[in-house]
Amino acid sequence: MRFSPSRQVFIHSHWQGKLQNIGEKLRAYRVQLSLKDAGMEMYVKGTEQGLQEVRKNLEQLGEKVICHEQVCTDQGTVKLLNSNCEKDLKMIGRGSRCVLGLQREPADLQVVQSSHPVAASPGQMGNTANTAASVQLPSGVSVSVMKGDITQMPVDAIVSAANTRMDHVGGLARDIVDKGGDTIQAECYKNLKTRATQLKEGDVLVSGSGRLPCKIIIHAVGPMYKGGRAREEECLYETVMKCMETVNSDGYSSIAIPAISTGICGYPARESTRVIVEAVKAFLDYHRRCTVKNVYFCHVGGDIVQLFTTAVQTTFPSARSTSTAYKPAAVPRKAFTGSTAAVKQTVNNPVQEEATLFVYAENQKDADQALTSLDELVKEKFTRKEITDDFIMSLGPQEELRIQAVAQRHNVEVQIHRFAGRIVGDGMHHNVFDCMQEISNVIREVERKQQQKEAASMLENMVQ
């Protein structure tokens, strides 16, 4: 059993005592209640009546978690929430006994089967009872949706969702280390140190598989979901393409892919599964002679499996459903507002953006404390910097567009007051510093070109 990610994290972090009380209260029903997968799953054993009582008690517990929705219009706060703010939100949450998220999550308790089916060999998996859908492409590649434990699939490569620090402390990443051994974590740290550049969203890192049946693990850094305003779809698409490229370049023939970014990253599952399947199809269409012969979209939960099935049947029209062993709960359709294009801004009238923050807490007092801490953090991190230069008054439309492109790349709001010879930048400290330095370089470059043009013109006049 599990709640939505934020509620589950809240209960695991702050209410473990309440879970223990439920287990003690229902001991007569031989109930055993424990947390697994770094607290993201609640495993329950007991009599049939005991399981019903546990579910009722957990549902009542979940209803006590309040969700405070805060629409943020302060541009400093918006920029923080649209940046890679996972670490900041966790820090605020720890200090205020809350969990902060960027999307509304359902309050329902999800009940999933605790038994994981054993995966068959790659050549047989498409015909087992655990296969929800499959399609055989003209190129000979088999694409399947599997309901099962990805860590036990006998494929060449499995994909794990990871963070930029390669800290495998929760969700599937933690499960992989628990089952495959600490050597996986140690190798990731080692490989991370040897990289020339730091990992960022969209990157992948490869490690050995420890005790797992696969040959390699591709640790994929999927995007944190920020409401679809930060090119998350493009980043997720690129992440999957890199996974496929890694398998193909190393000569492997099979890969299992989970629903990347749908856990703590908050990416809507319906959209994540669609993007992942579309990226795989695009790769296979382009690489007609690739070494990959079997692709599995895998998840232990029926809801995600159904979404993968829908995505495969939509993307590969010849795909057929092959399993009726389970009936996943209906997933409400949510409007997707994401775009691979960034928010456009006019030169002197930037769009006022909004960001919605969801605070999961025991009471409103704790939620208010979290919002106060967020305001203090923004004041600490948000800054304004100005450039005053008479040459700004000589900038043309092309130069202004170039400056706005620099600002957009650094996630800084820039206002150009051309007639006053002033440019103002607002954003996070490090972003503003880098952005305004680059804008200064642009101004100097344009000034040099203008001076060279004037000098050439003077020389031409002298020659004449």
JOTA-V250202 format. One line per field, one symbol per residue. ss: DSSP state (H for helix, E for strand, L for the rest). phi: phi as a letter, one per 40 degrees, with the letter a starting at -180 (. if undefined). psi: psi as a letter, one per 20 degrees, with the letter a starting at -180 (. if undefined). Layout:
ss=???
phi=???
psi=???
This chain:
ss=LELLHHHHHHHHHHLHHHHHHHHHHLHHHLLEEEEELLLLEEEEELLHHHHHHHHHHHHHHHHLLEEEEEEELLHHHHHHHLLLLHHHHHHHHHHHLEEEELLLLLLLLELLLLLLLLLLELLLHHHLLLEEEEEELLLLLEEEEEELLHHHLELLEEEEELLLLLLLLLHHHHHHHHHHLHHHHHHHHHHHHHLLLLLLLLLEEEEELLLLLLLEEEEELLLLLLLLLLLHHHHHHHHHHHHHHHHHHLLLLEEEELLLLLLLLLLLHHHHHHHHHHHHHHHHHHLLLLLLLEEEEEELLHHHHHHHHHHHHHHLLLLEELLLLLLLLLLLLLLLLLLLLLLLLLLLLLLLLLEEEEEEELLHHHHHHHHHHHHHHHHHHEEEEEEELHHHHHLLHHHHHHHHHHHHHLLLEEEEEHHHLEEEEEEEHHHHHHHHHHHHHHHHHHHHHHHHHHHHHHHHHHHL
phi=.accdccccccccbbccccccccccbcccfcbbacbffgcbbcbbiccccccccccccccccccccbccbccbdcccdccccccbdcccccccccbfbbbbbacbcccccbbcccccccccdcbdcbcccccaaabcdcgcbbbbbbicccbccbcbbbbcbbccfccbagcdccccdcchcccccccccccccccbccbdhcbbbbcbfcccccbbbcbcccccbggbbgcccccdcccdcccccccccgcbaabbccdgccccgcdccccccccccccccccccbcbcccbbbbcbacccccdccccccccccbdccbcbbbcabcccbccbcbbcacccccbccbbccccbabbbbcacacccccccccccdcccccccabbbbbaccdcccbdcccccccccccccfbcbbbbcccgabbbbicdcccdccccccccccccccccccccccccccccccc
psi=qqaqgghgggghhikhhhghhggghkhhjkpopqprlkjiqoppqarghghghggghhghghiioqoppoopiphggghghiamjggghgggghijlrpprjqpqqiqpppqpippqpqrqhiihijrijphqqpoqhiipppqppoaohhjpmrgpqppprriikomirbhgghggghiqihggghggghhhiqhrqqrpirqpprrjcjqirhrpoopnrqppkjjikkhghggghggghgghggghjjriqqppanpjidhijpphghghgggghggggghhhmhkripipppopqhphghghgggggghghnhjqqpjpkiqnqqppppqppjqqiprpqqrgimqporqppppoprhrhghghhghghgghgghhhprpqqppphhhiiqrhghghgghhgghhjlppppongiilpppppaqghggggghghhghgghghgghgghghghggghhgh.
